[in-house]
Amino acid sequence: MPVISKIWSRHKILAEIKYRGYTTIKLDAKLVLRPNDIAVSLNRPFPKADKALARWLEIPLHDLWPSRYDSNGARLVQQTNPNREIIRGSSKMGEAA
């Protein structure tokens, strides 16, 4: 018996949108979002569109994007460049050397 994956890839989400008779642009209009908000959400975190899409699909936010949200729906903060060291303190930018 085949195993049904519970992981929602961007392709699976897009397929579900199309299966329900929508395009991302039509869904943006239905959910009162700006054009391309859903398309952006499929590629990177976009909390407003992420939440609207999860509600429309009737899937918990953390099930739809487990790498973006925890089980309470709180956003998981990801460092964009994990190899970059974060330096706290005042900036010397613009000062003469």
N, C-alpha and C positions, 0 to 999 in steps of 0.2 A: 504494500500500500504506500503511495507517495506521501512524503512528509510535506505538510503545508507550512511554508515559511511565515513567521510572524513579523519578519523584518520588512519595513516599508522603505523600499528604495525610491529614489525620485522617479524612476521609470514606472514602478508599480503605482505610485500616487497618480502620475499622469495618466496611466492606463485606466485607473478607477474614475478619474474626472471625465475622460472620453467615454467610458462605458455608461456613465450617467447622462450622457448627451450634452456635455459642455466642452468648451475650450477654456484655456486659462484666461483669456480676455473676457469671455462671457461670464465666467465664474467671478472674475474681479468685479464686474458690474453688479452681479447678483449679490455679492457680499459687501458691496459699497466700498470697494478698495480702488486705488488708482490702477490704471492699466499697467500690466506687467508685475504687479506686486506678488501674485502667486508664482509666476515664473522665477522671480528673484528668490522667493522662499524655497523653491525646489533646489537652489544652488548654494544658498548660504542662510544663516539665521536671520530671520526678519520677524520678530515677535508678533507684530500686529497681524500679518498675513498667516503666520504659523498657527496662531490661535483660531483665527476665522476658518481656516481650512480644516483644522482638527474638529471644530464644532460641526462644520458642514459634513464631513466624512463620518461623524459620530464615533471618533476614535480618540481615546485619551492622548493628550499632548505628548506625554512621555513614551507612549507606545509608538506614536508616529515618528518622533525624533528622539530616541533615547540618548543620543550624544549631545543634544541641545537642552533637554529639560529633565528634571528629576521627577519622581513619582508624585510630588506635590504640585507639579506644574511650574516650579521655579526654574529660571534659566540657569544653566550651567555656564559659568564663565570660562572661556577657553583663551589661552594666550595665543595670539596669532603667530608668533614666532618663538617656539619653545627654546631655541638656542640663543636667543637674545637675552642678555642680562638686564634686569630692570634696575636702574639706578635712581634712588630717591635723593632729593635735595634740590638746591637751587640750580638754575640753569645759568651758564656763563655765556649763552648765546647772545651775540650782538656786542659783547664787551671786547675791548682791545686786549690783545695778548700781552 
